[in-house]
Amino acid sequence: MPQDTPKLVIRNIGLMLSGKMEAAILDADCLIAIDGKITEIGMEKDMDTEGATTTIDANGTTLAPGLIDSHVHPVIGDYTPRQNQMNWIDSTLHGGVTTLISAGEVHMPGRPKDIIGLKAQAIAAQRWYENFRPSGMKVMAGAPIIEHGMVEQDFKDLADAGVKLLGEVGLGSVKDGPTGKKMVDWARKYGMQSTIHTGGPSIPGSGLIDAEVVLEVGADVIGHINGGHTALPDDQIICLCESCTKGLEIVHNGNERAALLTLNTARELKQLNRVILGTDGPAGSGVQPLGILRMVAMLSSLGNVPAEIAFCFATGNTSRQRELDTGIIEIGKAADFVLMDRAQHAPGKTILESVEFGNLPGVGMTIIDGVVTSERSRNTPPATALPTVI
Ligand SMILES: [Zn+2]
């Protein structure tokens, strides 16, 4: 191995969560990543830990894939005009999140709604977050809001320019099923993923999208199925779960009762693998640095889901739904991790029990592409044990 190839060794891991629902806990205490990719997972005694450029003693804490927020509204850098707030992304990193997925850069003051303007903004947003990661955070952005008048060539132009996502269908002028379906199909043809606003209007200027429109449009992700904030009636939520196989995205800035209804319906259908989590921040509700951890704890405790499975909603499920190279502990995947432990004085003998009682874990470290991006969280309750860089 060349001298300058970064080799990360994380040893003394007390519990390793895979992000994969079918085998959520791995039998391993050590992990090696070379050049930002996972190369070995196993027991330290069987592994070649020599020549590490960075060694971390996990000190018995829990390693999980870095959490993914499937629904954010970034605008530029680490600033949100929505609440005039700086450093919300850095704060979110301290909540264990290592990847953010934009559902549209809708809070840009003066957001262009003409077609060339909206394309230009999407391409620029994709570039500025690719070129600059606030505090190391991976931000998948550049998610145009579709408007009436767009033609197939516009979607090809966006895809050719590197745009990979559509913002929430329904936040622009397209709120009807037939137009939405036509444009989502064009986006899919050119390799772009799509999501749709579900439920009542979120803020003045947005509108109602009901189950019939969601099903007709057929976007890849049913964005905030529990409303953002206003949820659809129960029968429509159940209908969405039963009538399609799309991603069921539950958000922090939504209706918590509707979140539990979605979870219970997905469980009855034996389709918990469709459940993915977002915050839908920044928004009228503010920013939620701990939003994803709060969703994991809420769904685990009130929804009776084993904590290791609830963590999959925020990691492996989203990874698979959105075809990412992060969110799963597997050889070849990105070395994006969160190290956590039971919060000090939280009830429960283990971190998993403490989450099942509805408590947040304490974050001790985040790592992105094999590089330490934060140490003890300034936002979570303090962890009982902390990892250290040796
Ligand atoms: Zn929305």
Residues whose N, C-alpha, C, O or C-beta is under 5 A from the ligand:
A	BS01	ZN	E168 H197 S202 G228
